[in-house]
Amino acid sequence: MASMTSIISGTELAGDLAGPRPPVVLDVRYTLGGPPGRPEYDAGHIPGAAYVDLDAELAGPPGPRGRHPLPDLGVFGAAMRRAGVFADRPVVVYDAGQGWSAARCWWLLRYTGHPDVRVLDGGLAAWPGELSRTPPAGAAGDFAPVPGALPVLSADEAAALARRGVLLDARAGERYRGETEPIDPVAGHIPGAVSAPTAENLAADGTFRPAADLAARFRALGAAAGTEVGVYCGSGVSAAQEVLALEIAGIPGALYPGSWSEWTADPAREVATGAEPG
């Protein structure tokens, strides 16, 4: 896995946009349970960026498969073409900070076969240039998503992986331990999973920690090259940021898209609590 080709700095992005083969830029600002990101996009975005709606275009309707199940490929493909995504042009995705929603878009594009997608490291705050209020005028893209280029886990596969490999829980530690559960009906974690909050993938300025630091972090959690690694979170969004952090560290990771929201939708599934994997 290429370590640093999955993220790009604001300075590098500005240079690429001024160059002969500028990337397509996607704005995926999103707040869980908050207002949609569209008004923020309209108020100012990286020049040429197209807005992508996480709830409507990067996820299917909530239900038994979780709060943010993978989107219908027809819906996702149409959204990417409308945003100007071409199969043979690089793509850069950004959000307002932690990289959660940008990583969801990065992961979906990679999962469906796009070869060149990067996340703006540090989000919009890392952009050194002016902002624009003008929507992009580019042509519709030609990207046709074909799933399967990255590994995914079902609930049963996640449970099995927690026993034979390392299943990382990307949520905040208090949700993993079962001390609080602000969103889903049951508190706790998948038995055998290891607590690995996404906040610890980032430096104080909101950019990803260096590859060597991330590799050491995951190694301490039992996830090293050669170990089978999976990731889940509440609804499969912040877990994509952890898959991205693993890739920066050179460790392949499988995403469990249904995550805790799907796991707890079935009362027959076991739940563990406390600080240990259980």
Accessible surface in RSA format (square Angstrom, percent):
REM  Atomic radii and reference values for relative SASA: ProtOr
REM  Chains: A
REM  Algorithm: Lee & Richards
REM  Probe-radius: 1.40
REM  Slices: 20
REM RES _ NUM      All-atoms   Total-Side   Main-Chain    Non-polar    All polar
REM                ABS   REL    ABS   REL    ABS   REL    ABS   REL    ABS   REL
RES MET A   1   111.97  58.0  43.14  28.6  68.83 163.9  29.26  24.9  82.71 109.6
RES ALA A   2    53.75  49.4  34.86  53.8  18.89  43.0  45.11  63.5   8.64  22.9
RES SER A   3    43.77  37.0  38.01  50.7   5.76  13.3  14.86  31.7  28.90  40.5
RES MET A   4   102.75  53.2  91.68  60.7  11.08  26.4  90.92  77.3  11.83  15.7
RES THR A   5    85.85  61.1  77.60  78.7   8.26  19.7  72.91  97.9  12.94  19.6
RES SER A   6     1.94   1.6   0.95   1.3   0.99   2.3   0.99   2.1   0.95   1.3
RES ILE A   7    12.97   7.4   7.38   5.5   5.59  13.5   7.38   5.3   5.59  15.2
RES ILE A   8     1.88   1.1   0.19   0.1   1.69   4.1   1.88   1.4   0.00   0.0
RES SER A   9    44.79  37.8  42.15  56.3   2.64   6.1  38.74  82.5   6.05   8.5
RES GLY A  10     3.58   4.4   0.00   N/A   3.58   4.4   0.23   0.6   3.36   7.5
RES THR A  11   104.87  74.6 100.06 101.4   4.80  11.4  70.25  94.4  34.61  52.3
RES GLU A  12    97.59  56.0  88.62  67.0   8.98  21.4  42.07  81.4  55.52  45.3
RES LEU A  13     0.00   0.0   0.00   0.0   0.00   0.0   0.00   0.0   0.00   0.0
RES ALA A  14    33.38  30.7  26.63  41.1   6.75  15.4  27.75  39.1   5.63  14.9
RES GLY A  15    45.69  56.3   0.00   N/A  45.69  56.3  36.08  99.0   9.61  21.5
RES ASP A  16    52.99  37.1  46.87  46.6   6.12  14.5  11.61  27.3  41.38  41.3
RES LEU A  17    47.56  26.5  28.90  20.7  18.67  46.9  29.16  20.5  18.41  49.5
RES ALA A  18    91.76  84.4  50.43  77.8  41.33  94.0  61.83  87.1  29.93  79.3
RES GLY A  19    27.26  33.6   0.00   N/A  27.26  33.6  17.15  47.1  10.11  22.6
RES PRO A  20   147.78 107.7 106.75  97.3  41.04 149.2 119.96  99.0  27.83 172.9
RES ARG A  21   139.98  58.8 128.26  65.4  11.72  27.9  62.96  86.1  77.02  46.7
RES PRO A  22    45.67  33.3  45.67  41.6   0.00   0.0  45.67  37.7   0.00   0.0
RES PRO A  23     5.80   4.2   1.26   1.2   4.54  16.5   1.26   1.0   4.54  28.2
RES VAL A  24    12.66   8.3   8.63   7.8   4.03   9.7  12.66  11.0   0.00   0.0
RES VAL A  25     4.42   2.9   1.76   1.6   2.66   6.4   1.76   1.5   2.66   7.2
RES LEU A  26     0.00   0.0   0.00   0.0   0.00   0.0   0.00   0.0   0.00   0.0
RES ASP A  27     0.00   0.0   0.00   0.0   0.00   0.0   0.00   0.0   0.00   0.0
RES VAL A  28     0.08   0.1   0.08   0.1   0.00   0.0   0.08   0.1   0.00   0.0
RES ARG A  29    16.26   6.8  15.27   7.8   0.99   2.4   1.03   1.4  15.23   9.2
RES TYR A  30    50.89  23.8  25.72  14.6  25.17  65.5  22.46  16.9  28.43  35.0
RES THR A  31    74.51  53.0  69.60  70.6   4.91  11.7  48.56  65.2  25.95  39.2
RES LEU A  32    81.60  45.4  59.07  42.3  22.53  56.6  59.07  41.5  22.53  60.6
RES GLY A  33    84.75 104.5   0.00   N/A  84.75 104.5  44.10 121.0  40.65  91.0
RES GLY A  34    33.26  41.0   0.00   N/A  33.26  41.0  13.73  37.7  19.54  43.8
RES PRO A  35    99.75  72.7  88.88  81.0  10.87  39.5  95.72  79.0   4.03  25.0
RES PRO A  36    86.16  62.8  75.02  68.4  11.14  40.5  82.99  68.5   3.17  19.7
RES GLY A  37     3.62   4.5   0.00   N/A   3.62   4.5   2.80   7.7   0.81   1.8
RES ARG A  38   102.73  43.1 102.73  52.4   0.00   0.0  39.34  53.8  63.40  38.4
RES PRO A  39    80.00  58.3  70.99  64.7   9.01  32.8  75.30  62.2   4.70  29.2
RES GLU A  40    81.08  46.5  74.37  56.3   6.70  16.0  36.12  69.9  44.95  36.7
RES TYR A  41     3.62   1.7   3.62   2.1   0.00   0.0   2.37   1.8   1.25   1.5
RES ASP A  42    69.67  48.8  61.89  61.6   7.78  18.4  28.02  65.9  41.65  41.5
RES ALA A  43    63.51  58.4  44.81  69.2  18.70  42.5  50.38  70.9  13.13  34.8
RES GLY A  44     5.88   7.3   0.00   N/A   5.88   7.3   3.02   8.3   2.86   6.4
RES HIS A  45     0.53   0.3   0.53   0.4   0.00   0.0   0.53   0.5   0.00   0.0
RES ILE A  46     0.00   0.0   0.00   0.0   0.00   0.0   0.00   0.0   0.00   0.0
RES PRO A  47    59.03  43.0  52.18  47.6   6.85  24.9  52.79  43.6   6.23  38.7
RES GLY A  48    46.87  57.8   0.00   N/A  46.87  57.8  28.55  78.4  18.32  41.0
RES ALA A  49     0.00   0.0   0.00   0.0   0.00   0.0   0.00   0.0   0.00   0.0
RES ALA A  50     5.09   4.7   4.60   7.1   0.49   1.1   5.09   7.2   0.00   0.0
RES TYR A  51    14.30   6.7  10.60   6.0   3.70   9.6   7.27   5.5   7.03   8.7
RES VAL A  52     0.00   0.0   0.00   0.0   0.00   0.0   0.00   0.0   0.00   0.0
RES ASP A  53    40.50  28.4  40.41  40.2   0.09   0.2   9.01  21.2  31.48  31.4
RES LEU A  54     1.96   1.1   0.00   0.0   1.96   4.9   0.00   0.0   1.96   5.3
RES ASP A  55    78.39  54.9  67.36  67.0  11.03  26.1  28.63  67.4  49.77  49.6
RES ALA A  56    62.83  57.8  42.82  66.1  20.02  45.5  52.23  73.6  10.60  28.1
RES GLU A  57    29.67  17.0  29.67  22.5   0.00   0.0   7.16  13.9  22.51  18.4
RES LEU A  58     0.00   0.0   0.00   0.0   0.00   0.0   0.00   0.0   0.00   0.0
RES ALA A  59     5.71   5.2   0.50   0.8   5.20  11.8   0.50   0.7   5.20  13.8
RES GLY A  60     8.61  10.6   0.00   N/A   8.61  10.6   6.32  17.4   2.29   5.1
RES PRO A  61   116.20  84.7 102.06  93.0  14.14  51.4 108.41  89.5   7.79  48.4
RES PRO A  62   101.62  74.1  79.77  72.7  21.85  79.4  80.17  66.2  21.46 133.3
RES GLY A  63    38.29  47.2   0.00   N/A  38.29  47.2  27.28  74.9  11.01  24.7
RES PRO A  64   115.85  84.4 105.06  95.8  10.79  39.2 109.37  90.3   6.48  40.3
RES ARG A  65   131.58  55.2 130.25  66.4   1.33   3.2  58.54  80.0  73.05  44.3
RES GLY A  66     2.25   2.8   0.00   N/A   2.25   2.8   2.25   6.2   0.00   0.0
RES ARG A  67    51.97  21.8  47.09  24.0   4.87  11.6  44.35  60.6   7.62   4.6
RES HIS A  68    11.42   6.2  10.82   7.5   0.61   1.6   7.22   7.4   4.21   4.9
RES PRO A  69     3.12   2.3   1.71   1.6   1.41   5.1   3.12   2.6   0.00   0.0
RES LEU A  70    35.06  19.5  30.68  21.9   4.38  11.0  30.68  21.5   4.38  11.8
RES PRO A  71     9.30   6.8   0.91   0.8   8.39  30.5   1.09   0.9   8.21  51.0
RES ASP A  72    91.91  64.4  76.31  76.0  15.60  36.9  35.09  82.6  56.83  56.7
RES LEU A  73    60.38  33.6  55.04  39.4   5.34  13.4  55.06  38.7   5.32  14.3
RES GLY A  74    48.59  59.9   0.00   N/A  48.59  59.9  38.92 106.8   9.66  21.6
RES VAL A  75    72.24  47.5  65.43  59.2   6.81  16.4  69.95  60.8   2.29   6.2
RES PHE A  76     0.00   0.0   0.00   0.0   0.00   0.0   0.00   0.0   0.00   0.0
RES GLY A  77     0.44   0.5   0.00   N/A   0.44   0.5   0.44   1.2   0.00   0.0
RES ALA A  78    51.95  47.8  45.41  70.1   6.54  14.9  47.78  67.3   4.17  11.0
RES ALA A  79     5.13   4.7   1.40   2.2   3.73   8.5   4.59   6.5   0.54   1.4
RES MET A  80     0.00   0.0   0.00   0.0   0.00   0.0   0.00   0.0   0.00   0.0
RES ARG A  81    80.61  33.8  80.61  41.1   0.00   0.0  23.97  32.8  56.65  34.3
RES ARG A  82   127.74  53.6  98.69  50.3  29.05  69.2  79.73 109.0  48.01  29.1
RES ALA A  83     8.13   7.5   0.00   0.0   8.13  18.5   1.57   2.2   6.56  17.4
RES GLY A  84    10.49  12.9   0.00   N/A  10.49  12.9   9.66  26.5   0.83   1.9
RES VAL A  85     0.00   0.0   0.00   0.0   0.00   0.0   0.00   0.0   0.00   0.0
RES PHE A  86    49.39  24.7  49.39  30.6   0.00   0.0  49.39  29.9   0.00   0.0
RES ALA A  87    47.52  43.7  43.29  66.8   4.23   9.6  43.38  61.1   4.14  11.0
RES ASP A  88   103.53  72.5  91.65  91.2  11.88  28.1  47.43 111.6  56.09  55.9
RES ARG A  89    76.57  32.1  75.93  38.7   0.64   1.5  28.88  39.5  47.69  28.9
RES PRO A  90     9.52   6.9   9.33   8.5   0.19   0.7   9.33   7.7   0.19   1.2
RES VAL A  91     0.02   0.0   0.00   0.0   0.02   0.1   0.00   0.0   0.02   0.1
RES VAL A  92     0.04   0.0   0.04   0.0   0.00   0.0   0.04   0.0   0.00   0.0
RES VAL A  93     0.00   0.0   0.00   0.0   0.00   0.0   0.00   0.0   0.00   0.0
RES TYR A  94     0.00   0.0   0.00   0.0   0.00   0.0   0.00   0.0   0.00   0.0
RES ASP A  95     6.72   4.7   6.50   6.5   0.22   0.5   3.90   9.2   2.83   2.8
RES ALA A  96    66.28  60.9  41.63  64.3  24.64  56.1  42.72  60.2  23.56  62.4
RES GLY A  97    28.21  34.8   0.00   N/A  28.21  34.8  22.67  62.2   5.53  12.4
RES GLN A  98    86.38  48.3  78.62  57.5   7.76  18.5  28.60  60.9  57.79  43.8
RES GLY A  99     4.40   5.4   0.00   N/A   4.40   5.4   4.16  11.4   0.25   0.5
RES TRP A 100    83.05  33.3  82.37  39.9   0.67   1.6  82.27  43.9   0.78   1.3
RES SER A 101     4.23   3.6   3.49   4.7   0.73   1.7   1.45   3.1   2.78   3.9
RES ALA A 102     0.25   0.2   0.25   0.4   0.00   0.0   0.25   0.4   0.00   0.0
RES ALA A 103     0.00   0.0   0.00   0.0   0.00   0.0   0.00   0.0   0.00   0.0
RES ARG A 104     0.00   0.0   0.00   0.0   0.00   0.0   0.00   0.0   0.00   0.0
RES CYS A 105     0.00   0.0   0.00   0.0   0.00   0.0   0.00   0.0   0.00   0.0
RES TRP A 106     0.38   0.2   0.38   0.2   0.00   0.0   0.38   0.2   0.00   0.0
RES TRP A 107     0.31   0.1   0.31   0.1   0.00   0.0   0.00   0.0   0.31   0.5
RES LEU A 108     1.23   0.7   1.23   0.9   0.00   0.0   1.23   0.9   0.00   0.0
RES LEU A 109     0.00   0.0   0.00   0.0   0.00   0.0   0.00   0.0   0.00   0.0
RES ARG A 110    46.35  19.5  44.06  22.5   2.29   5.5   3.91   5.3  42.44  25.7
RES TYR A 111    26.09  12.2  26.09  14.8   0.00   0.0   4.55   3.4  21.53  26.5
RES THR A 112     1.62   1.2   0.00   0.0   1.62   3.9   0.00   0.0   1.62   2.5
RES GLY A 113    42.64  52.6   0.00   N/A  42.64  52.6  20.10  55.1  22.54  50.5
RES HIS A 114     2.83   1.5   0.39   0.3   2.43   6.2   0.40   0.4   2.43   2.8
RES PRO A 115   104.80  76.4  67.68  61.7  37.12 134.9  77.61  64.1  27.18 169.0
RES ASP A 116    53.20  37.3  50.19  50.0   3.01   7.1  19.99  47.0  33.21  33.1
RES VAL A 117     5.42   3.6   0.00   0.0   5.42  13.1   0.00   0.0   5.42  14.7
RES ARG A 118    46.80  19.6  46.80  23.9   0.00   0.0   4.97   6.8  41.82  25.3
RES VAL A 119     2.69   1.8   2.69   2.4   0.00   0.0   2.69   2.3   0.00   0.0
RES LEU A 120     2.38   1.3   0.00   0.0   2.38   6.0   0.00   0.0   2.38   6.4
RES ASP A 121    22.42  15.7  20.87  20.8   1.55   3.7   2.89   6.8  19.54  19.5
RES GLY A 122    10.57  13.0   0.00   N/A  10.57  13.0   1.62   4.4   8.95  20.0
RES GLY A 123     1.27   1.6   0.00   N/A   1.27   1.6   0.76   2.1   0.51   1.1
RES LEU A 124    28.30  15.8  24.21  17.3   4.08  10.3  24.21  17.0   4.08  11.0
RES ALA A 125    97.88  90.0  56.06  86.5  41.82  95.1  69.06  97.3  28.82  76.4
RES ALA A 126    34.38  31.6  11.42  17.6  22.96  52.2  23.78  33.5  10.60  28.1
RES TRP A 127    33.34  13.4  17.01   8.2  16.33  38.4  17.01   9.1  16.33  26.5
RES PRO A 128    84.56  61.6  41.71  38.0  42.85 155.8  53.24  44.0  31.32 194.6
RES GLY A 129    37.50  46.2   0.00   N/A  37.50  46.2  23.32  64.0  14.18  31.8
RES GLU A 130   149.89  86.1 140.07 106.0   9.82  23.4  61.17 118.3  88.72  72.4
RES LEU A 131    90.47  50.4  60.99  43.6  29.48  74.1  61.30  43.0  29.18  78.5
RES SER A 132    24.20  20.4  18.04  24.1   6.15  14.2  16.43  35.0   7.77  10.9
RES ARG A 133   183.44  77.0 162.17  82.7  21.27  50.6  54.37  74.3 129.07  78.2
RES THR A 134    93.92  66.8  89.36  90.6   4.56  10.9  59.51  79.9  34.41  52.0
RES PRO A 135    82.38  60.0  76.56  69.8   5.82  21.1  76.56  63.2   5.82  36.2
RES PRO A 136    55.04  40.1  29.48  26.9  25.56  92.9  34.51  28.5  20.53 127.6
RES ALA A 137   108.78 100.0  65.83 101.6  42.95  97.7  76.01 107.0  32.77  86.8
RES GLY A 138    66.94  82.6   0.00   N/A  66.94  82.6  39.31 107.9  27.63  61.9
RES ALA A 139    75.92  69.8  53.45  82.5  22.47  51.1  64.21  90.4  11.71  31.0
RES ALA A 140    72.91  67.0  51.86  80.0  21.04  47.9  53.86  75.8  19.05  50.5
RES GLY A 141    10.66  13.1   0.00   N/A  10.66  13.1   0.00   0.0  10.66  23.9
RES ASP A 142    81.03  56.8  63.72  63.4  17.31  40.9  34.87  82.1  46.15  46.0
RES PHE A 143     6.09   3.0   6.09   3.8   0.00   0.0   6.09   3.7   0.00   0.0
RES ALA A 144    67.03  61.6  55.42  85.5  11.61  26.4  55.42  78.0  11.61  30.8
RES PRO A 145    22.32  16.3   8.24   7.5  14.08  51.2   8.24   6.8  14.08  87.5
RES VAL A 146   105.09  69.2 101.76  92.1   3.33   8.0 102.27  88.9   2.82   7.6
RES PRO A 147    62.48  45.5  44.81  40.8  17.67  64.2  44.93  37.1  17.55 109.1
RES GLY A 148    56.96  70.2   0.00   N/A  56.96  70.2  27.71  76.1  29.25  65.5
RES ALA A 149    64.02  58.9  28.23  43.6  35.79  81.4  38.92  54.8  25.10  66.5
RES LEU A 150    17.32   9.6  12.93   9.3   4.39  11.0  14.59  10.2   2.74   7.4
RES PRO A 151    68.87  50.2  58.00  52.9  10.87  39.5  68.25  56.4   0.61   3.8
RES VAL A 152    57.80  38.0  42.40  38.4  15.40  37.1  42.40  36.8  15.40  41.8
RES LEU A 153    16.46   9.2  11.76   8.4   4.70  11.8  12.56   8.8   3.90  10.5
RES SER A 154    55.58  47.0  45.42  60.6  10.16  23.4  49.14 104.6   6.44   9.0
RES ALA A 155     6.29   5.8   4.22   6.5   2.07   4.7   4.22   5.9   2.07   5.5
RES ASP A 156   112.62  78.9 105.53 105.0   7.09  16.8  32.97  77.6  79.65  79.4
RES GLU A 157    88.20  50.6  85.63  64.8   2.57   6.1  33.90  65.6  54.30  44.3
RES ALA A 158     0.00   0.0   0.00   0.0   0.00   0.0   0.00   0.0   0.00   0.0
RES ALA A 159    33.20  30.5  30.21  46.6   2.98   6.8  30.52  43.0   2.67   7.1
RES ALA A 160    45.27  41.6  35.30  54.5   9.98  22.7  43.20  60.8   2.08   5.5
RES LEU A 161     0.79   0.4   0.79   0.6   0.00   0.0   0.79   0.6   0.00   0.0
RES ALA A 162    10.28   9.5   0.00   0.0  10.28  23.4   0.00   0.0  10.28  27.2
RES ARG A 163   158.31  66.5 124.07  63.2  34.24  81.5  59.57  81.4  98.74  59.8
RES ARG A 164   148.38  62.3 107.37  54.7  41.01  97.6  70.03  95.7  78.34  47.5
RES GLY A 165    19.83  24.5   0.00   N/A  19.83  24.5   4.02  11.0  15.81  35.4
RES VAL A 166    14.94   9.8  13.43  12.2   1.51   3.6  14.94  13.0   0.00   0.0
RES LEU A 167     0.09   0.0   0.00   0.0   0.09   0.2   0.00   0.0   0.09   0.2
RES LEU A 168     0.00   0.0   0.00   0.0   0.00   0.0   0.00   0.0   0.00   0.0
RES ASP A 169     0.00   0.0   0.00   0.0   0.00   0.0   0.00   0.0   0.00   0.0
RES ALA A 170     1.77   1.6   0.00   0.0   1.77   4.0   0.00   0.0   1.77   4.7
RES ARG A 171     7.42   3.1   1.69   0.9   5.73  13.6   7.42  10.1   0.00   0.0
RES ALA A 172    43.79  40.3  33.35  51.5  10.45  23.8  37.03  52.1   6.76  17.9
RES GLY A 173    11.96  14.7   0.00   N/A  11.96  14.7   7.67  21.1   4.28   9.6
RES GLU A 174    74.15  42.6  74.15  56.1   0.00   0.0  18.51  35.8  55.64  45.4
RES ARG A 175    31.94  13.4  31.94  16.3   0.00   0.0   9.83  13.4  22.11  13.4
RES TYR A 176     1.91   0.9   1.91   1.1   0.00   0.0   1.09   0.8   0.82   1.0
RES ARG A 177    84.05  35.3  78.84  40.2   5.21  12.4  17.67  24.2  66.37  40.2
RES GLY A 178    21.92  27.0   0.00   N/A  21.92  27.0   0.88   2.4  21.04  47.1
RES GLU A 179   117.38  67.4  77.33  58.5  40.05  95.4  48.22  93.3  69.16  56.5
RES THR A 180    60.07  42.7  52.67  53.4   7.40  17.6  36.23  48.7  23.84  36.0
RES GLU A 181    34.31  19.7   6.57   5.0  27.74  66.0   6.66  12.9  27.65  22.6
RES PRO A 182    96.17  70.1  52.80  48.1  43.37 157.7  64.70  53.4  31.47 195.6
RES ILE A 183    70.83  40.3  38.78  28.9  32.05  77.3  42.83  30.8  28.01  76.0
RES ASP A 184    10.77   7.5   3.28   3.3   7.49  17.7   0.53   1.2  10.24  10.2
RES PRO A 185   110.00  80.2  66.48  60.6  43.52 158.2  79.43  65.6  30.57 190.0
RES VAL A 186    61.72  40.6  57.89  52.4   3.83   9.2  61.72  53.6   0.00   0.0
RES ALA A 187    30.15  27.7  20.79  32.1   9.35  21.3  20.79  29.3   9.35  24.8
RES GLY A 188     0.00   0.0   0.00   N/A   0.00   0.0   0.00   0.0   0.00   0.0
RES HIS A 189     0.00   0.0   0.00   0.0   0.00   0.0   0.00   0.0   0.00   0.0
RES ILE A 190     0.31   0.2   0.31   0.2   0.00   0.0   0.31   0.2   0.00   0.0
RES PRO A 191    15.95  11.6  14.15  12.9   1.80   6.5  14.15  11.7   1.80  11.2
RES GLY A 192    10.50  13.0   0.00   N/A  10.50  13.0   4.11  11.3   6.39  14.3
RES ALA A 193     0.00   0.0   0.00   0.0   0.00   0.0   0.00   0.0   0.00   0.0
RES VAL A 194    34.02  22.4  33.35  30.2   0.67   1.6  34.02  29.6   0.00   0.0
RES SER A 195    31.81  26.9  22.11  29.5   9.70  22.3  18.10  38.5  13.71  19.2
RES ALA A 196     0.08   0.1   0.00   0.0   0.08   0.2   0.08   0.1   0.00   0.0
RES PRO A 197    23.13  16.9  23.13  21.1   0.00   0.0  23.13  19.1   0.00   0.0
RES THR A 198     4.66   3.3   3.97   4.0   0.69   1.7   0.08   0.1   4.58   6.9
RES ALA A 199    64.83  59.6  52.66  81.3  12.17  27.7  54.56  76.8  10.27  27.2
RES GLU A 200    90.96  52.2  84.73  64.1   6.23  14.8  35.31  68.3  55.65  45.4
RES ASN A 201     0.00   0.0   0.00   0.0   0.00   0.0   0.00   0.0   0.00   0.0
RES LEU A 202    26.81  14.9  13.97  10.0  12.83  32.3  13.97   9.8  12.83  34.5
RES ALA A 203    42.21  38.8  28.99  44.7  13.22  30.1  36.16  50.9   6.05  16.0
RES ALA A 204   121.58 111.8  69.44 107.2  52.13 118.6  83.18 117.1  38.39 101.7
RES ASP A 205   108.26  75.8  72.91  72.6  35.35  83.6  51.03 120.1  57.23  57.1
RES GLY A 206    24.18  29.8   0.00   N/A  24.18  29.8  22.05  60.5   2.13   4.8
RES THR A 207    34.19  24.3  34.19  34.7   0.00   0.0  24.60  33.0   9.59  14.5
RES PHE A 208    16.49   8.2   4.29   2.7  12.20  31.8   4.29   2.6  12.20  34.9
RES ARG A 209    66.81  28.1  65.30  33.3   1.51   3.6  13.89  19.0  52.92  32.1
RES PRO A 210    81.57  59.4  74.28  67.7   7.29  26.5  81.52  67.3   0.04   0.3
RES ALA A 211    28.36  26.1  24.67  38.1   3.69   8.4  24.96  35.1   3.41   9.0
RES ALA A 212    76.15  70.0  62.20  96.0  13.95  31.7  69.32  97.6   6.82  18.1
RES ASP A 213    61.92  43.4  58.96  58.7   2.96   7.0   5.91  13.9  56.01  55.9
RES LEU A 214     0.00   0.0   0.00   0.0   0.00   0.0   0.00   0.0   0.00   0.0
RES ALA A 215    19.18  17.6  18.55  28.6   0.63   1.4  18.55  26.1   0.63   1.7
RES ALA A 216    45.77  42.1  40.03  61.8   5.74  13.0  40.78  57.4   4.99  13.2
RES ARG A 217    23.28   9.8  13.72   7.0   9.55  22.7  20.37  27.8   2.91   1.8
RES PHE A 218     0.00   0.0   0.00   0.0   0.00   0.0   0.00   0.0   0.00   0.0
RES ARG A 219   139.46  58.6 127.51  65.0  11.95  28.4  50.19  68.6  89.27  54.1
RES ALA A 220    91.96  84.6  48.02  74.1  43.95 100.0  61.04  86.0  30.92  81.9
RES LEU A 221    44.90  25.0  34.19  24.5  10.71  26.9  38.85  27.3   6.05  16.3
RES GLY A 222    40.24  49.6   0.00   N/A  40.24  49.6  31.27  85.8   8.97  20.1
RES ALA A 223     0.00   0.0   0.00   0.0   0.00   0.0   0.00   0.0   0.00   0.0
RES ALA A 224    32.02  29.4  30.64  47.3   1.38   3.1  32.02  45.1   0.00   0.0
RES ALA A 225    79.40  73.0  54.52  84.1  24.88  56.6  55.05  77.5  24.35  64.5
RES GLY A 226    88.32 108.9   0.00   N/A  88.32 108.9  44.15 121.2  44.17  98.9
RES THR A 227    46.58  33.1  31.61  32.0  14.96  35.7  21.78  29.3  24.79  37.5
RES GLU A 228    87.16  50.0  74.43  56.3  12.73  30.3  43.41  84.0  43.75  35.7
RES VAL A 229     3.47   2.3   0.00   0.0   3.47   8.4   0.00   0.0   3.47   9.4
RES GLY A 230     0.00   0.0   0.00   N/A   0.00   0.0   0.00   0.0   0.00   0.0
RES VAL A 231     0.00   0.0   0.00   0.0   0.00   0.0   0.00   0.0   0.00   0.0
RES TYR A 232     0.00   0.0   0.00   0.0   0.00   0.0   0.00   0.0   0.00   0.0
RES CYS A 233     1.49   1.1   1.49   1.7   0.00   0.0   0.00   0.0   1.49   1.6
RES GLY A 234     5.64   7.0   0.00   N/A   5.64   7.0   3.13   8.6   2.51   5.6
RES SER A 235     7.72   6.5   5.66   7.5   2.06   4.8   0.01   0.0   7.71  10.8
RES GLY A 236     0.00   0.0   0.00   N/A   0.00   0.0   0.00   0.0   0.00   0.0
RES VAL A 237    10.08   6.6  10.05   9.1   0.03   0.1  10.05   8.7   0.03   0.1
RES SER A 238    10.17   8.6   8.81  11.8   1.36   3.1   1.71   3.6   8.46  11.8
RES ALA A 239     0.00   0.0   0.00   0.0   0.00   0.0   0.00   0.0   0.00   0.0
RES ALA A 240     0.00   0.0   0.00   0.0   0.00   0.0   0.00   0.0   0.00   0.0
RES GLN A 241     0.43   0.2   0.43   0.3   0.00   0.0   0.00   0.0   0.43   0.3
RES GLU A 242     0.00   0.0   0.00   0.0   0.00   0.0   0.00   0.0   0.00   0.0
RES VAL A 243     7.08   4.7   6.71   6.1   0.37   0.9   6.71   5.8   0.37   1.0
RES LEU A 244     0.00   0.0   0.00   0.0   0.00   0.0   0.00   0.0   0.00   0.0
RES ALA A 245     0.00   0.0   0.00   0.0   0.00   0.0   0.00   0.0   0.00   0.0
RES LEU A 246     0.00   0.0   0.00   0.0   0.00   0.0   0.00   0.0   0.00   0.0
RES GLU A 247     8.76   5.0   8.73   6.6   0.04   0.1   1.39   2.7   7.38   6.0
RES ILE A 248     0.29   0.2   0.15   0.1   0.14   0.3   0.15   0.1   0.14   0.4
RES ALA A 249    16.49  15.2   0.00   0.0  16.49  37.5   1.22   1.7  15.27  40.5
RES GLY A 250    28.06  34.6   0.00   N/A  28.06  34.6  13.98  38.4  14.08  31.5
RES ILE A 251     6.19   3.5   5.94   4.4   0.25   0.6   5.94   4.3   0.25   0.7
RES PRO A 252    68.18  49.7  63.93  58.3   4.25  15.5  64.35  53.1   3.83  23.8
RES GLY A 253     7.08   8.7   0.00   N/A   7.08   8.7   1.15   3.1   5.94  13.3
RES ALA A 254     9.92   9.1   9.10  14.0   0.82   1.9   9.10  12.8   0.82   2.2
RES LEU A 255     0.00   0.0   0.00   0.0   0.00   0.0   0.00   0.0   0.00   0.0
RES TYR A 256     1.08   0.5   1.08   0.6   0.00   0.0   1.08   0.8   0.00   0.0
RES PRO A 257    14.27  10.4  13.92  12.7   0.35   1.3  13.92  11.5   0.35   2.1
RES GLY A 258     6.40   7.9   0.00   N/A   6.40   7.9   3.03   8.3   3.37   7.5
RES SER A 259     0.00   0.0   0.00   0.0   0.00   0.0   0.00   0.0   0.00   0.0
RES TRP A 260     0.00   0.0   0.00   0.0   0.00   0.0   0.00   0.0   0.00   0.0
RES SER A 261     9.64   8.1   2.38   3.2   7.27  16.7   2.57   5.5   7.08   9.9
RES GLU A 262    31.70  18.2  31.48  23.8   0.21   0.5   1.98   3.8  29.72  24.3
RES TRP A 263    11.90   4.8  11.90   5.8   0.00   0.0  11.90   6.3   0.00   0.0
RES THR A 264    11.92   8.5   0.03   0.0  11.89  28.3   3.24   4.4   8.68  13.1
RES ALA A 265    52.40  48.2  18.83  29.1  33.58  76.4  27.79  39.1  24.62  65.2
RES ASP A 266    53.43  37.4  49.51  49.3   3.93   9.3  16.13  38.0  37.30  37.2
RES PRO A 267   133.69  97.4  98.42  89.7  35.26 128.2 109.05  90.0  24.64 153.1
RES ALA A 268    91.71  84.3  54.03  83.4  37.68  85.7  66.33  93.4  25.38  67.2
RES ARG A 269    64.11  26.9  49.40  25.2  14.71  35.0  18.15  24.8  45.95  27.9
RES GLU A 270   128.00  73.5 118.43  89.6   9.58  22.8  45.61  88.2  82.39  67.3
RES VAL A 271    57.84  38.1  24.66  22.3  33.18  80.0  24.66  21.4  33.18  90.0
RES ALA A 272    14.04  12.9   8.17  12.6   5.87  13.3  14.04  19.8   0.00   0.0
RES THR A 273    88.93  63.2  66.21  67.1  22.72  54.1  32.73  44.0  56.20  85.0
RES GLY A 274    31.77  39.2   0.00   N/A  31.77  39.2  31.08  85.3   0.69   1.6
RES ALA A 275    71.37  65.6  47.72  73.6  23.65  53.8  48.49  68.3  22.88  60.6
RES GLU A 276   124.79  71.6 123.65  93.5   1.14   2.7  59.20 114.5  65.59  53.6
RES PRO A 277    48.18  35.1  48.18  43.9   0.00   0.0  48.18  39.8   0.00   0.0
RES GLY A 278    63.54  78.4   0.00   N/A  63.54  78.4  51.48 141.3  12.06  27.0
END  Absolute sums over single chains surface
CHAIN  1 A    11247.8       8172.8       3075.0       6880.8       4366.9
END  Absolute sums over all chains
TOTAL         11247.8       8172.8       3075.0       6880.8       4366.9
